[in-house]
Amino acid sequence: MSKKSNKSSINPLVAIGAIAGAATIATLGAKKLKNKSQSQETEIEYIDHSGKQVYFVGGGLASLAGAAYLVRDCNFKGENIHIIEGMQILGGSNDGAGDVQNGFLCRGGRMLNEETYENFWELFSSIPSLDMVGKSVTEEILNFDHLHPTHAQARLVDKYGVIQDVKSMGFNNEDRMALGKLMITPEESLDDMTIEQWFSHTPHFFETNFWYMWQTTFAFQKWSSLFELKRYMNRMIFEFSRIETLEGVTRTPYNQYESVILPIKAYLDEHGVDFSINATVTDLDFRPSNEITVTAIHVEDGNGERVIELNEGDVCIMTNGCMTDSATLGDLHTPAAFDPSAPISGELWRKVANKKPGLGNPDPFFNHPDETNWESFTVTCKGNKLLKLIEQISTNIPGSGALMTFKDSNWLMSIVVAAQPHFKAQTMDTTIFWGYGLYTDKVGDYVKKPMRDCTGEEMLIELLHHLHLEDQIDEIMEDVVNVIPCMMPYIDSQFQPRKMSDRPKVVPEGSTNFAMISQFVEIPEDMVFTEEYSVRAARIAVYTLFKVKNKKICPVTPYKKNPRILKEALKTSYR
């Protein structure tokens, strides 16, 4: 979303794109995807769009994907596609920044997964890899993932350092009945309901292995929307039977900024797409009628304010919310400030929604930072001493273990050790890993401060105690380059309880030239907090506004109707 950069003591690292993720994949193999994209290229309907301009508000994945669809499927000239981004870097909430001297930063990690990223894999089968000549990004990622499979051996660890046996989900019959009832309950009756309300008669649910694993894998809270839990259960039902190992996680070769954003940016550059960074969209004007027609875009940049007038046939596609808005950074000796009052993308959404009906309601998402925040930290070390110690404890080599959660931690802390190197700028003698805590207002078990008040060093010390490495703290700290905390006040905002009407349709009723794309639009049956959601929203926007008829949007795969998968899920629930 267009917004102003946050001020921080680590300015080179502030303007990144990043954040944590949920899982997903596609049933087509890389070769099949490639063949499909090649056949699609021969089907392009050559319509003359030469006089039309398309303006994307926000430079995240959804806007980049939308621009790629315009180029690939609509015969659009790149010079007529404009992406306006308020930060000094593209990528939105896709992660990766830093260097060897100052430390690297992962505000979070995108866990992809092969079965359900239907449109993501299809689109990126058309985007050339930057590192593998003749291969697509889809092929590059899937090839890497198949060589680095995930099988977590230490999914949950207790306060004594004992790895928990998580083959059993830990349900009782009331838990199973409540989950089963949720799966068959129509969404229309779930407005504003939280997960905690649904399971209020069986609080045991929140003590199960399943809840600890599901909560930390996807960053749910008890007070999150019941809508989203239901959709995740429907969409990810096949993951239910392997949640204890996270074998469904698909990893990118490097961080997601370098593995996903840079290749699609290079593709768009090659086609001449126009990028305006450090330019904040402050308002949209609409034609005074019952239709929704954007007539002007107000932009503020280093040269002051300007107004872009839209002509007949021009289109505006707006990112109406960004989960990493107002993110702040700290360092080894400085906490990351908790500052939810900083400018957020929701302000533009609120202005727009007040002008026209049917454009949603940002209030449920952006008015509760105490509920929607969590904090991550990225550790950069010289050498691999700490990573080897973590490997010995977890029995997972880097890149094979997914989340390792300390279930008794007051912060509910988890860590992820990716395959090394995780950054192209990483030298052979540098290692990194990242972690996060869901309860930032809680006092640590060993560092007696709330997580949000802790420096990077204090977060690492808390972690080392949970790893029972307290006798080696001084030795380990000698190799630490930096620990960068990142506070994100709105990172869970897309999970907030809501009414069905609070998220607008991608193309609102009555729209002639306007669409919204983000994790805050309504796409039936799909799940937010995923790369797929951004790409699917972009495809819906472009195909609808430009009436693309000769290509189809990949549907949500109906795994919830597959008898074999349902049987496996049922068996798992009784383990």
C-alpha positions as CSV (number, residue, x, y, z in Angstrom):
1,M,0.0,0.0,0.0
2,S,1.2,3.5,-0.7
3,K,2.6,5.0,2.5
4,K,5.4,7.0,3.8
5,S,8.6,5.3,5.0
6,N,8.9,4.7,8.7
7,K,11.8,6.5,10.4
8,S,14.3,4.3,12.2
9,S,17.9,4.2,13.4
10,I,18.5,1.6,10.7
11,N,17.3,3.5,7.7
12,P,18.9,1.2,5.1
13,L,16.9,-1.7,6.5
14,V,13.5,0.1,7.1
15,A,12.4,0.2,3.5
16,I,12.1,-3.6,2.9
17,G,9.2,-5.7,1.8
18,A,8.4,-8.6,4.1
19,I,6.4,-10.9,6.3
20,A,5.5,-14.0,7.7
21,G,3.4,-16.3,6.0
22,A,1.0,-19.2,5.7
23,A,1.5,-22.3,3.4
24,T,0.3,-23.4,-0.1
25,I,1.0,-25.1,-3.5
26,A,-0.4,-26.3,-6.9
27,T,-1.2,-29.8,-8.2
28,L,0.4,-29.2,-11.5
29,G,4.1,-30.1,-11.8
30,A,6.6,-27.5,-13.1
31,K,6.8,-29.1,-16.5
32,K,3.1,-29.1,-16.9
33,L,2.9,-25.5,-15.7
34,K,5.4,-24.5,-18.2
35,N,3.6,-26.1,-21.1
36,K,0.3,-24.6,-19.9
37,S,1.8,-21.1,-19.9
38,Q,3.3,-21.6,-23.3
39,S,0.0,-22.6,-24.8
40,Q,-1.7,-19.6,-23.1
41,E,0.8,-17.2,-24.8
42,T,-0.6,-18.3,-28.2
43,E,-4.1,-17.6,-27.1
44,I,-3.6,-13.9,-26.3
45,E,-6.5,-11.9,-27.7
46,Y,-4.8,-8.9,-29.3
47,I,-7.1,-6.0,-28.3
48,D,-5.8,-2.5,-28.8
49,H,-5.3,-0.9,-25.4
50,S,-2.8,1.7,-26.7
51,G,-4.8,4.7,-25.4
52,K,-5.5,3.3,-21.9
53,Q,-3.5,3.8,-18.7
54,V,-3.6,1.5,-15.7
55,Y,-2.6,2.9,-12.3
56,F,-1.7,0.5,-9.4
57,V,-1.8,2.1,-6.0
58,G,0.8,0.2,-3.9
59,G,3.8,-1.7,-5.1
60,G,3.3,-5.1,-3.4
61,L,3.0,-8.5,-4.9
62,A,-0.6,-8.0,-5.9
63,S,0.2,-4.9,-8.0
64,L,3.2,-6.6,-9.6
65,A,1.2,-9.6,-10.4
66,G,-1.6,-7.4,-11.9
67,A,0.9,-5.7,-14.1
68,A,2.3,-9.0,-15.3
69,Y,-1.2,-10.2,-16.2
70,L,-1.8,-7.0,-18.2
71,V,1.5,-7.6,-20.1
72,R,1.0,-11.3,-20.6
73,D,-2.7,-11.7,-21.1
74,C,-4.0,-8.3,-22.2
75,N,-1.4,-7.2,-24.7
76,F,-0.7,-4.1,-22.7
77,K,2.3,-1.9,-23.3
78,G,4.4,-1.6,-20.2
79,E,4.7,2.2,-20.6
80,N,1.0,2.4,-20.0
81,I,1.2,0.5,-16.7
82,H,2.0,2.7,-13.7
83,I,2.8,1.4,-10.2
84,I,2.8,4.0,-7.4
85,E,4.5,3.0,-4.1
86,G,5.0,5.1,-1.0
87,M,8.1,3.3,0.2
88,Q,11.5,3.4,-1.4
89,I,11.4,-0.3,-2.4
90,L,8.8,-2.5,-4.0
91,G,7.6,-5.8,-2.6
92,G,5.1,-4.8,0.0
93,S,5.1,-7.5,2.7
94,N,7.6,-9.8,1.0
95,D,10.8,-10.2,2.9
96,G,14.5,-9.7,2.6
97,A,17.1,-6.9,3.4
98,G,20.4,-6.3,5.0
99,D,24.1,-7.0,4.6
100,V,27.0,-8.8,6.3
101,Q,28.2,-5.8,8.3
102,N,24.9,-4.6,9.8
103,G,23.0,-7.9,9.8
104,F,20.2,-9.3,7.7
105,L,16.4,-8.9,8.3
106,C,13.5,-11.2,7.9
107,R,10.4,-9.6,9.2
108,G,8.9,-13.0,8.6
109,G,9.0,-15.9,6.2
110,R,6.7,-17.0,3.4
111,M,5.9,-20.6,3.6
112,L,4.5,-21.7,0.2
113,N,3.0,-25.1,-0.5
114,E,2.4,-27.0,-3.6
115,E,-1.2,-28.0,-3.6
116,T,-3.0,-24.7,-3.2
117,Y,-1.1,-21.8,-4.8
118,E,-2.9,-22.5,-8.0
119,N,-2.6,-19.0,-9.6
120,F,0.7,-18.2,-8.0
121,W,2.5,-21.2,-9.7
122,E,0.7,-20.6,-13.0
123,L,1.8,-16.9,-13.1
124,F,5.3,-17.5,-12.0
125,S,5.7,-20.3,-14.6
126,S,5.8,-17.3,-17.0
127,I,8.4,-15.3,-15.1
128,P,12.0,-16.2,-15.9
129,S,14.3,-17.2,-13.1
130,L,17.2,-14.7,-12.5
131,D,19.6,-17.5,-11.5
132,M,18.6,-20.6,-13.6
133,V,18.9,-19.9,-17.3
134,G,15.9,-21.2,-19.3
135,K,13.9,-22.0,-16.2
136,S,10.9,-20.2,-14.7
137,V,10.5,-19.0,-11.1
138,T,8.0,-21.8,-10.5
139,E,10.5,-24.4,-11.7
140,E,13.3,-22.8,-9.7
141,I,11.3,-22.8,-6.5
142,L,9.9,-26.3,-6.9
143,N,13.3,-27.8,-7.9
144,F,14.9,-26.2,-4.8
145,D,12.1,-27.4,-2.5
146,H,12.2,-31.0,-3.8
147,L,15.9,-31.0,-3.0
148,H,15.3,-29.5,0.5
149,P,12.2,-31.3,1.8
150,T,10.7,-30.3,5.2
151,H,10.3,-32.7,8.0
152,A,10.2,-31.0,11.4
153,Q,11.6,-33.2,14.2
154,A,11.2,-30.6,16.9
155,R,7.8,-29.0,16.3
156,L,7.0,-28.3,19.9
157,V,9.5,-28.1,22.8
158,D,8.5,-27.7,26.4
159,K,10.1,-25.6,29.2
160,Y,12.5,-28.4,30.1
161,G,13.8,-28.6,26.6
162,V,12.0,-31.9,25.9
163,I,10.8,-32.3,22.3
164,Q,7.1,-33.2,22.4
165,D,5.5,-36.2,20.8
166,V,3.0,-34.5,18.5
167,K,1.8,-37.4,16.5
168,S,-1.4,-37.1,18.5
169,M,-3.4,-33.9,18.0
170,G,-4.6,-34.2,21.6
171,F,-8.3,-33.8,20.9
172,N,-11.1,-35.0,23.1
173,N,-14.5,-35.8,21.7
174,E,-15.9,-32.3,22.4
175,D,-13.0,-30.8,20.5
176,R,-13.7,-33.1,17.5
177,M,-17.4,-32.3,17.5
178,A,-16.8,-28.6,17.6
179,L,-14.3,-28.7,14.7
180,G,-16.7,-31.0,12.7
181,K,-19.6,-28.6,13.3
182,L,-17.5,-25.7,12.2
183,M,-16.7,-27.4,8.9
184,I,-20.3,-27.7,8.0
185,T,-21.7,-24.4,9.4
186,P,-22.5,-21.8,6.7
187,E,-20.3,-18.7,6.8
188,E,-23.4,-16.5,6.8
189,S,-24.0,-17.3,10.5
190,L,-20.4,-16.5,11.6
191,D,-20.3,-12.7,11.4
192,D,-18.0,-11.1,14.0
193,M,-17.4,-14.5,15.8
194,T,-14.0,-15.3,17.3
195,I,-12.4,-18.7,17.5
196,E,-12.6,-18.5,21.3
197,Q,-16.3,-18.0,21.2
198,W,-16.8,-21.1,19.1
199,F,-14.8,-23.3,21.4
200,S,-16.0,-21.7,24.7
201,H,-17.7,-24.9,25.8
202,T,-14.5,-26.9,25.3
203,P,-11.5,-24.7,26.3
204,H,-9.4,-27.9,26.3
205,F,-9.1,-27.2,22.5
206,F,-6.6,-24.5,23.2
207,E,-4.4,-26.9,25.2
208,T,-4.1,-29.4,22.3
209,N,-1.0,-30.1,20.3
210,F,-3.1,-29.2,17.2
211,W,-3.8,-25.6,18.5
212,Y,-0.2,-24.9,19.4
213,M,1.0,-26.1,16.0
214,W,-1.8,-24.5,13.9
215,Q,-1.7,-21.2,15.8
216,T,2.1,-20.8,15.4
217,T,2.2,-22.0,11.8
218,F,-0.4,-19.5,10.6
219,A,-0.2,-16.9,13.4
220,F,-3.8,-17.3,14.6
221,Q,-4.9,-16.0,18.0
222,K,-7.8,-17.1,20.1
223,W,-9.5,-13.8,19.3
224,S,-9.0,-14.2,15.5
225,S,-11.9,-14.5,13.1
226,L,-13.8,-17.8,13.0
227,F,-14.3,-17.1,9.3
228,E,-10.6,-17.4,8.7
229,L,-10.1,-20.6,10.8
230,K,-13.0,-22.3,8.9
231,R,-11.5,-21.2,5.5
232,Y,-8.0,-22.5,6.5
233,M,-9.5,-25.8,7.7
234,N,-11.4,-26.2,4.4
235,R,-8.5,-25.0,2.2
236,M,-5.7,-26.7,4.1
237,I,-7.5,-29.9,5.1
238,F,-4.8,-32.0,3.5
239,E,-2.2,-30.3,5.8
240,F,-4.2,-31.4,8.8
241,S,-2.7,-34.9,8.6
242,R,0.9,-33.6,8.4
243,I,0.8,-30.5,10.6
244,E,3.2,-32.1,13.0
245,T,6.0,-32.3,10.4
246,L,5.0,-29.4,8.1
247,E,6.0,-31.5,5.1
248,G,3.7,-29.4,3.0
249,V,5.9,-26.3,3.4
250,T,7.5,-25.2,0.1
251,R,10.5,-23.0,0.5
252,T,12.1,-20.5,-1.9
253,P,15.8,-20.7,-2.6
254,Y,16.5,-17.3,-0.9
255,N,14.3,-14.9,1.0
256,Q,11.1,-14.0,-0.8
257,Y,12.2,-10.5,-1.9
258,E,15.0,-12.0,-3.9
259,S,13.3,-15.2,-5.0
260,V,9.8,-13.7,-5.9
261,I,9.8,-9.9,-6.1
262,L,13.1,-9.3,-7.9
263,P,12.3,-11.8,-10.8
264,I,8.8,-10.3,-11.4
265,K,10.2,-6.8,-11.2
266,A,12.9,-7.7,-13.8
267,Y,10.1,-9.1,-16.0
268,L,8.1,-5.9,-15.8
269,D,11.3,-3.7,-16.3
270,E,12.0,-5.7,-19.5
271,H,8.5,-4.7,-20.7
272,G,8.9,-1.0,-19.8
273,V,6.5,-0.8,-16.8
274,D,6.6,2.6,-15.1
275,F,7.5,2.6,-11.4
276,S,7.0,5.6,-9.1
277,I,8.5,4.9,-5.6
278,N,8.5,7.3,-2.6
279,A,5.2,8.5,-4.0
280,T,2.2,8.3,-1.6
281,V,-1.4,8.2,-2.9
282,T,-3.4,10.4,-0.5
283,D,-6.9,10.3,-2.1
284,L,-9.0,9.3,-5.0
285,D,-11.8,11.3,-6.7
286,F,-14.9,9.6,-8.0
287,R,-17.5,10.7,-10.6
288,P,-20.7,11.9,-8.8
289,S,-23.0,9.1,-9.9
290,N,-24.3,5.8,-8.7
291,E,-21.4,4.1,-10.6
292,I,-17.9,3.7,-9.1
293,T,-15.7,5.6,-11.5
294,V,-12.3,7.0,-10.5
295,T,-11.6,10.4,-12.1
296,A,-8.4,11.4,-10.4
297,I,-5.5,10.2,-8.2
298,H,-3.9,12.5,-5.7
299,V,-0.2,11.8,-5.2
300,E,2.4,13.3,-2.8
301,D,6.1,12.9,-3.4
302,G,9.4,14.8,-3.0
303,N,8.3,17.4,-5.5
304,G,5.0,18.1,-3.6
305,E,1.5,17.2,-4.5
306,R,0.1,16.4,-8.0
307,V,-3.1,15.1,-9.4
308,I,-3.3,12.4,-12.1
309,E,-6.5,12.9,-14.1
310,L,-8.0,9.7,-15.5
311,N,-9.3,9.6,-19.0
312,E,-12.0,7.4,-20.5
313,G,-10.8,3.8,-20.5
314,D,-8.2,4.4,-17.8
315,V,-8.2,2.1,-14.7
316,C,-7.2,2.4,-11.1
317,I,-6.4,-0.7,-9.0
318,M,-5.8,0.0,-5.4
319,T,-4.1,-2.0,-2.6
320,N,-6.6,-1.2,0.2
321,G,-4.6,-2.5,3.1
322,C,-1.1,-3.6,4.1
323,M,-0.4,-5.9,7.0
324,T,3.1,-4.6,7.5
325,D,2.1,-1.0,7.8
326,S,3.7,0.9,10.6
327,A,6.4,-1.7,11.1
328,T,9.4,-0.5,13.1
329,L,12.9,-1.8,13.6
330,G,15.4,-2.0,16.4
331,D,18.9,-3.5,16.7
332,L,21.1,-5.4,19.1
333,H,20.9,-2.6,21.7
334,T,17.6,-0.9,20.8
335,P,14.0,-2.1,21.0
336,A,11.7,-1.7,18.0
337,A,9.1,1.0,18.9
338,F,5.5,0.0,19.1
339,D,3.9,2.9,17.2
340,P,0.5,2.0,15.7
341,S,-0.3,5.7,15.2
342,A,2.1,6.0,12.2
343,P,0.4,6.5,8.8
344,I,-1.2,3.3,7.5
345,S,-2.8,2.3,4.2
346,G,-6.1,1.9,6.0
347,E,-6.4,5.7,6.0
348,L,-6.7,5.8,2.3
349,W,-9.1,2.9,2.3
350,R,-11.2,4.7,4.9
351,K,-11.3,7.9,2.8
352,V,-12.4,5.9,-0.3
353,A,-15.0,3.8,1.6
354,N,-16.6,7.0,3.0
355,K,-17.1,8.2,-0.6
356,K,-18.8,5.2,-2.1
357,P,-20.9,2.3,-0.7
358,G,-19.8,-1.2,-1.2
359,L,-16.1,-0.5,-0.6
360,G,-15.8,-2.3,2.7
361,N,-14.9,-1.1,6.2
362,P,-11.3,-0.9,7.5
363,D,-12.3,-0.4,11.1
364,P,-12.3,-4.0,12.3
365,F,-8.9,-4.5,10.8
366,F,-6.9,-1.4,11.6
367,N,-8.4,-0.3,15.0
368,H,-7.0,-3.0,17.3
369,P,-3.2,-2.9,17.2
370,D,-3.0,-4.5,20.7
371,E,-4.7,-7.6,19.2
372,T,-3.1,-7.6,15.7
373,N,0.6,-7.2,16.6
374,W,3.4,-9.6,16.9
375,E,7.2,-9.2,16.8
376,S,10.0,-10.9,14.9
377,F,13.7,-10.9,15.3
378,T,16.5,-11.8,12.9
379,V,19.9,-13.1,14.2
380,T,23.0,-12.7,12.1
381,C,26.2,-14.5,13.3
382,K,29.8,-15.0,12.1
383,G,30.3,-18.7,11.6
384,N,27.8,-21.4,12.3
385,K,28.4,-22.2,16.0
386,L,24.8,-21.3,17.1
387,L,23.2,-22.9,14.1
388,K,25.1,-26.2,14.8
389,L,23.9,-26.1,18.4
390,I,20.3,-25.6,17.3
391,E,20.8,-28.4,14.8
392,Q,21.9,-30.7,17.6
393,I,18.9,-29.8,19.7
394,S,16.3,-30.0,16.9
395,T,17.9,-32.8,14.9
396,N,17.1,-30.8,11.8
397,I,19.7,-29.4,9.4
398,P,19.1,-25.8,8.3
399,G,16.2,-25.6,5.9
400,S,14.5,-28.9,6.9
401,G,12.8,-28.1,10.2
402,A,10.2,-25.4,9.6
403,L,8.9,-23.9,12.9
404,M,10.3,-24.9,16.3
405,T,7.9,-23.6,18.9
406,F,8.6,-23.2,22.6
407,K,5.1,-24.0,23.8
408,D,5.5,-22.9,27.4
409,S,7.2,-19.6,26.5
410,N,5.3,-16.5,27.8
411,W,5.9,-14.9,24.4
412,L,4.9,-18.2,22.6
413,M,8.3,-17.9,20.8
414,S,9.1,-19.8,17.6
415,I,12.2,-19.9,15.4
416,V,12.9,-20.9,11.8
417,V,16.3,-21.8,10.5
418,A,16.3,-21.6,6.7
419,A,18.7,-23.3,4.3
420,Q,21.9,-21.2,4.1
421,P,22.6,-18.8,2.5
422,H,19.2,-17.2,2.8
423,F,20.5,-14.0,1.2
424,K,22.5,-13.6,-2.0
425,A,24.8,-11.1,-0.1
426,Q,25.5,-13.6,2.6
427,T,29.1,-14.7,2.8
428,M,30.1,-18.3,3.5
429,D,31.1,-17.4,7.0
430,T,27.8,-15.7,7.9
431,T,24.6,-17.5,9.1
432,I,21.2,-16.2,9.9
433,F,17.9,-17.4,11.4
434,W,14.7,-15.6,12.5
435,G,12.0,-16.1,15.1
436,Y,8.9,-14.4,16.4
437,G,6.7,-14.2,19.4
438,L,2.9,-13.8,19.4
439,Y,2.4,-12.3,22.9
440,T,4.5,-9.2,22.8
441,D,2.9,-7.6,25.9
442,K,3.9,-10.6,28.1
443,V,7.0,-10.5,30.4
444,G,9.7,-13.0,29.3
445,D,10.4,-16.2,31.3
446,Y,14.0,-15.2,31.8
447,V,14.3,-11.6,30.6
448,K,11.8,-10.0,32.9
449,K,10.4,-7.5,30.3
450,P,7.6,-7.5,27.8
451,M,8.9,-8.6,24.4
452,R,8.0,-5.3,22.8
453,D,10.3,-3.5,25.2
454,C,13.3,-5.8,24.6
455,T,16.4,-5.1,22.6
456,G,17.6,-7.7,20.0
457,E,20.2,-8.9,22.5
458,E,17.6,-9.5,25.2
459,M,15.4,-11.4,22.7
460,L,18.3,-13.7,21.8
461,I,19.2,-14.2,25.5
462,E,15.5,-15.2,26.2
463,L,15.8,-17.7,23.3
464,L,19.1,-19.1,24.5
465,H,17.5,-19.9,27.8
466,H,14.6,-21.7,26.1
467,L,17.3,-23.7,24.2
468,H,19.0,-24.4,27.6
469,L,22.2,-22.9,26.3
470,E,22.5,-20.4,29.2
471,D,26.0,-21.6,30.1
472,Q,27.2,-20.7,26.6
473,I,25.7,-17.2,26.3
474,D,28.9,-15.2,26.5
475,E,30.6,-17.5,24.0
476,I,27.7,-17.4,21.6
477,M,27.3,-13.6,21.8
478,E,30.9,-13.1,20.7
479,D,29.8,-14.3,17.2
480,V,26.7,-12.2,17.0
481,V,26.7,-9.5,14.3
482,N,23.2,-8.1,15.1
483,V,19.8,-9.1,16.2
484,I,17.2,-7.0,14.6
485,P,13.7,-6.8,16.2
486,C,10.7,-5.9,14.0
487,M,7.5,-4.8,15.6
488,M,4.4,-5.1,13.3
489,P,1.3,-3.6,14.8
490,Y,-1.0,-4.8,12.1
491,I,0.5,-8.1,11.0
492,D,-2.5,-10.1,12.1
493,S,-5.1,-7.5,11.1
494,Q,-6.4,-9.6,8.2
495,F,-7.5,-12.2,10.8
496,Q,-9.6,-9.9,12.8
497,P,-13.3,-10.7,13.5
498,R,-15.5,-9.1,10.9
499,K,-18.7,-9.1,9.1
500,M,-18.7,-10.6,5.6
501,S,-19.4,-7.1,4.2
502,D,-16.3,-5.6,5.8
503,R,-14.0,-6.8,3.1
504,P,-15.0,-5.4,-0.3
505,K,-15.2,-7.4,-3.5
506,V,-12.2,-7.2,-5.8
507,V,-14.3,-5.4,-8.3
508,P,-17.1,-3.7,-6.4
509,E,-20.7,-3.7,-7.7
510,G,-21.2,-0.8,-10.1
511,S,-17.5,-0.3,-10.8
512,T,-16.5,0.9,-14.3
513,N,-12.7,1.3,-13.8
514,F,-11.9,0.5,-10.2
515,A,-10.7,-2.6,-8.2
516,M,-9.2,-3.4,-4.9
517,I,-6.4,-5.9,-4.3
518,S,-4.8,-7.1,-1.1
519,Q,-5.3,-9.4,1.9
520,F,-8.3,-7.3,2.8
521,V,-10.6,-8.0,-0.2
522,E,-13.3,-10.7,-0.2
523,I,-12.5,-13.8,-2.4
524,P,-15.0,-16.6,-1.6
525,E,-13.4,-19.8,-0.1
526,D,-9.8,-18.6,-0.3
527,M,-7.6,-17.9,2.7
528,V,-5.8,-14.7,3.5
529,F,-2.2,-14.2,4.7
530,T,-0.9,-16.0,1.6
531,E,0.9,-15.1,-1.6
532,E,-1.9,-16.9,-3.5
533,Y,-4.5,-14.5,-2.2
534,S,-2.6,-11.5,-3.6
535,V,-2.0,-13.1,-7.0
536,R,-5.6,-14.3,-7.2
537,A,-7.0,-10.9,-6.4
538,A,-4.8,-9.3,-9.1
539,R,-6.0,-11.8,-11.7
540,I,-9.6,-11.3,-10.8
541,A,-9.2,-7.5,-11.0
542,V,-7.5,-7.6,-14.4
543,Y,-9.6,-10.3,-16.0
544,T,-12.8,-8.6,-14.8
545,L,-12.1,-5.0,-15.7
546,F,-10.6,-5.9,-19.1
547,K,-13.1,-8.7,-19.8
548,V,-10.6,-11.4,-20.5
549,K,-12.6,-14.3,-21.8
550,N,-10.1,-16.7,-23.4
551,K,-8.3,-17.5,-20.1
552,K,-9.7,-18.8,-16.8
553,I,-8.7,-18.0,-13.2
554,C,-7.6,-21.2,-11.5
555,P,-10.4,-22.1,-9.1
556,V,-9.9,-22.9,-5.4
557,T,-9.0,-26.6,-5.3
558,P,-11.9,-28.4,-3.5
559,Y,-9.8,-30.6,-1.2
560,K,-12.5,-30.5,1.4
561,K,-14.6,-32.7,-0.9
562,N,-11.9,-35.3,-1.5
563,P,-12.9,-38.5,0.3
564,R,-9.4,-39.7,0.7
565,I,-8.2,-36.5,2.2
566,L,-11.2,-36.3,4.5
567,K,-10.5,-39.9,5.6
568,E,-6.9,-39.0,6.5
569,A,-8.0,-35.9,8.4
570,L,-10.5,-37.9,10.4
571,K,-7.9,-40.5,11.2
572,T,-5.5,-37.8,12.4
573,S,-8.2,-36.3,14.6
574,Y,-8.3,-39.5,16.6
575,R,-4.6,-40.0,17.0
